[in-house]
Amino acid sequence: MTMSNCGSQKWWLRALGVFFIMAATIGCVNDLTPHGGWSSPVVSDNKLLIGNVEGNLVRLDLVSANLDSGWSYPREDGLGAIYSDVLVVDGVIYGSGYTCRGDDCEGEIFAVDNIDGFSIWGQSGLSLKTKLIGQLGLSDKTLLVGTSALGDEDDGADGYLYALDVTPGTGSIVKWRIPLDGNVWSGVVVEGSMAYLSTMAGTVYAINVAEGEPGDIVDQDPASRIIWKFESGNAIAGPLNIVAGSVYFGDLAGKVYKLNVLARNAEVKSAEANVHGEKIDLANGEWIFDAGAWVWAKPVKEDGTLFVSALDGSIHAVDDSTGNKIWSASIEGQIVSSPILFDRKRGQIRERALAVPSGDENVWVISVIDGRELGVFVTEEPVKSSPLVHEGNLYVHTLNGQLKWFSVDDTTQRGCIDLKDGAQCN
């Protein structure tokens, strides 16, 4: 963290607080030294795509339950680790990975043909000397990537938003980039012509990513694309979730926020100027909820309830209109990745439940009504990725590099495969 040019004691105290939170975070995840097993499975054309422990993107045939032989990216040595889920659009798979030797990190943003698994940008993707952790976003033909600081820029920013032109035939051309105040671990969420992301310095950015006309100011000064910022003051490591005009996120001070992005965007439009807001607007339905522990997992919303998970294993159901707690529950182990909502059959009744991954082991089934434990998918391994429900099965990527799948209804295991060599496992 750069601590030069501080203008006041308040700035120093805030910066020092962020430093300690980031230092603690780095200790918690071992500085995110590349380690596979964090990416979640994605289904495309009856195939399941996932990054394995070596940093190779591999593909499982859902009919045969075998890895597609000879299909992987890269074909040989992996990228180190693929943390985020891949994005599949118009037959192209977009993703990123990185590896580090000490503080020297090498990242790659890739675009892969869904049919043959080869890069569509030549021999490899776009290389950047940085950590690439969060989800990629796509707006029309612009791929949006949040980064940490670049290792080859001693005087550069602590993070960037890159915009890449992915028009067929152009390759991975950097259209523009915007310097940010911290590392981007949260990924990028795109809604219409706007992109939202956050940093480990505690700032949420709303950025206009629409195509400009030649000569527009946004072409001359990409930073002018920043529409508004919200500064929480605490590191934001987990993904943002945007639902029905509101953005939900947690920070490493245990706070969960609801911001009204429609109101904030409208305020900017009416003022015809950038707004740098730092306060919660209660009149527009915004609130803060105290989860009591670091929140890394993306909050999940359904109907009028927001489900919040924390690193101490607690789960909270929060009233979306007020920010008040409805119930709380807990599981064994840290919750790093987002739970998912799914339907399960219980006798003749179907009920809604949360599948909650544990960093200790297993995926727990929790009632959305009152937080009661309804069952468990026994992985016997830590889980730091989100599960996937597809055609009656729940698929789980465990931290040791296995993919296991279970019956959604009775939680019995139906299969297991090693994502490195394709061997069947118990």
Rosetta blueprint (number, residue, H / E / L):
1 M L
2 T L
3 M L
4 S L
5 N L
6 C L
7 G L
8 S L
9 Q H
10 K H
11 W H
12 W H
13 L H
14 R H
15 A H
16 L H
17 G H
18 V H
19 F H
20 F H
21 I H
22 M H
23 A H
24 A H
25 T H
26 I H
27 G H
28 C H
29 V L
30 N H
31 D H
32 L H
33 T L
34 P L
35 H L
36 G L
37 G L
38 W L
39 S L
40 S L
41 P L
42 V E
43 V E
44 S E
45 D L
46 N L
47 K E
48 L E
49 L E
50 I E
51 G E
52 N L
53 V L
54 E L
55 G L
56 N L
57 L E
58 V E
59 R E
60 L E
61 D E
62 L L
63 V L
64 S L
65 A L
66 N E
67 L E
68 D E
69 S E
70 G E
71 W E
72 S E
73 Y E
74 P L
75 R L
76 E L
77 D L
78 G L
79 L L
80 G L
81 A E
82 I L
83 Y L
84 S L
85 D L
86 V L
87 L E
88 V E
89 V E
90 D L
91 G L
92 V E
93 I E
94 Y E
95 G E
96 S E
97 G E
98 Y E
99 T E
100 C E
101 R E
102 G L
103 D L
104 D E
105 C E
106 E E
107 G E
108 E E
109 I E
110 F E
111 A E
112 V E
113 D E
114 N L
115 I L
116 D L
117 G L
118 F L
119 S E
120 I L
121 W L
122 G L
123 Q L
124 S L
125 G L
126 L E
127 S E
128 L E
129 K L
130 T L
131 K L
132 L L
133 I L
134 G L
135 Q L
136 L L
137 G E
138 L E
139 S E
140 D L
141 K L
142 T E
143 L E
144 L E
145 V E
146 G E
147 T E
148 S E
149 A L
150 L L
151 G L
152 D L
153 E L
154 D L
155 D L
156 G L
157 A L
158 D L
159 G E
160 Y E
161 L E
162 Y E
163 A E
164 L E
165 D E
166 V L
167 T L
168 P L
169 G L
170 T L
171 G L
172 S L
173 I E
174 V E
175 K E
176 W E
177 R E
178 I E
179 P E
180 L E
181 D L
182 G L
183 N L
184 V L
185 W L
186 S L
187 G L
188 V L
189 V E
190 V E
191 E E
192 G L
193 S L
194 M E
195 A E
196 Y E
197 L E
198 S E
199 T L
200 M L
201 A L
202 G L
203 T E
204 V E
205 Y E
206 A E
207 I E
208 N E
209 V L
210 A L
211 E L
212 G L
213 E L
214 P L
215 G L
216 D L
217 I H
218 V H
219 D H
220 Q H
221 D L
222 P H
223 A H
224 S H
225 R H
226 I E
227 I E
228 W E
229 K E
230 F E
231 E E
232 S L
233 G L
234 N L
235 A L
236 I L
237 A L
238 G L
239 P L
240 L L
241 N E
242 I E
243 V E
244 A L
245 G L
246 S E
247 V E
248 Y E
249 F E
250 G E
251 D L
252 L L
253 A L
254 G L
255 K E
256 V E
257 Y E
258 K E
259 L E
260 N E
261 V H
262 L H
263 A H
264 R H
265 N H
266 A H
267 E H
268 V H
269 K H
270 S H
271 A H
272 E L
273 A L
274 N L
275 V E
276 H E
277 G E
278 E L
279 K L
280 I L
281 D L
282 L H
283 A H
284 N H
285 G L
286 E L
287 W E
288 I E
289 F E
290 D E
291 A L
292 G L
293 A L
294 W L
295 V L
296 W L
297 A L
298 K L
299 P L
300 V E
301 K E
302 E E
303 D L
304 G L
305 T E
306 L E
307 F E
308 V E
309 S E
310 A L
311 L L
312 D L
313 G L
314 S E
315 I E
316 H E
317 A E
318 V E
319 D E
320 D L
321 S L
322 T L
323 G L
324 N L
325 K E
326 I E
327 W E
328 S E
329 A E
330 S E
331 I L
332 E L
333 G L
334 Q L
335 I L
336 V L
337 S L
338 S L
339 P L
340 I E
341 L E
342 F E
343 D E
344 R E
345 K E
346 R E
347 G L
348 Q L
349 I E
350 R E
351 E E
352 R E
353 A E
354 L E
355 A E
356 V E
357 P E
358 S L
359 G L
360 D L
361 E L
362 N L
363 V E
364 W E
365 V E
366 I E
367 S E
368 V L
369 I L
370 D L
371 G L
372 R L
373 E E
374 L E
375 G E
376 V E
377 F E
378 V L
379 T L
380 E L
381 E L
382 P L
383 V L
384 K L
385 S L
386 S L
387 P L
388 L E
389 V E
390 H E
391 E L
392 G L
393 N E
394 L E
395 Y E
396 V E
397 H E
398 T L
399 L L
400 N L
401 G L
402 Q E
403 L E
404 K E
405 W E
406 F E
407 S E
408 V L
409 D L
410 D L
411 T L
412 T L
413 Q E
414 R E
415 G E
416 C E
417 I E
418 D E
419 L L
420 K L
421 D L
422 G L
423 A L
424 Q E
425 C L
426 N L
